[in-house]
Amino acid sequence: MIHIKTEVEVSKDERIAGPNYLRVRESKFSVTKPKVDGVIAETAREFVISRSAVAGIVHCPSESKILMLRQFRYPVYHETKDAHLSWIYETVAGLIDDGDTAMDTFVREVKEETGIEVLEKDSLMHTSYYVSPGFVNEKHFIFSADVLECKEPDMDAGLDSEGEAIAAQWLTYKEINDLIKGVTDDQGNLHKIVDGKTLMALMYLGFD
């Protein structure tokens, strides 16, 4: 473990854009370099201010199944121009509202996105991490929750007000392992989990 003694001096910190969900800021600052005593590195950064979020796996041990979502993600479509690949496999996830805890958010999001209820006493937070600290302050909190049976998910879940397009289904452990590695269906379409928070959550349940 390395302890770094440093000083930071901020000369500018201002908002430079005002979109609906994210805030882009520019900061100018100097920071002492640990390897060159007394030398100051002056630089500037543009970065995104975002609410933090939760992500979590709903797990039914009695039936050896995991509740998995497919959700349409427009940025993926913008990148790939492929509608199939844009319906990515994900765990339940959502942004933390002001005044809510990460646990409150996880329990609420499971209900909103799948129609299934989980209890706080059956839910566990495993870890938290910064998503991409080079340009955004967003942090993810990873949960899992056990349920006694695989109740049928609500296929019309998700909030219309937020334009969510979500389909939920229970998958077996084998199906999950296949999706981690990648599998092609009869029509030649690739099915693979490519979402970071989902892979992180599955790792904590022992999938690799």
Buried (B, 14 or more C-beta within 10 A) or exposed (E): EEEEEEEEEEEEEEEEEEEEEEBBBBBBBEBBEEEEEEEEEEEEEEBBEBBBBBBBBBBBEEEEBBBBBBBBBEEBBEEEEEEBBBBBBBBBBBBBEEEBBBBBBBBBBBBBBBBBEBEEEBBBBBEEEEBEEEEBBBBBBBBBBBBEEBBEBBEEBBEEEEEBEBBBBBBEEEBBBBBBEEEEEEEEEEBBBBBEBBBBBBBBBEBE
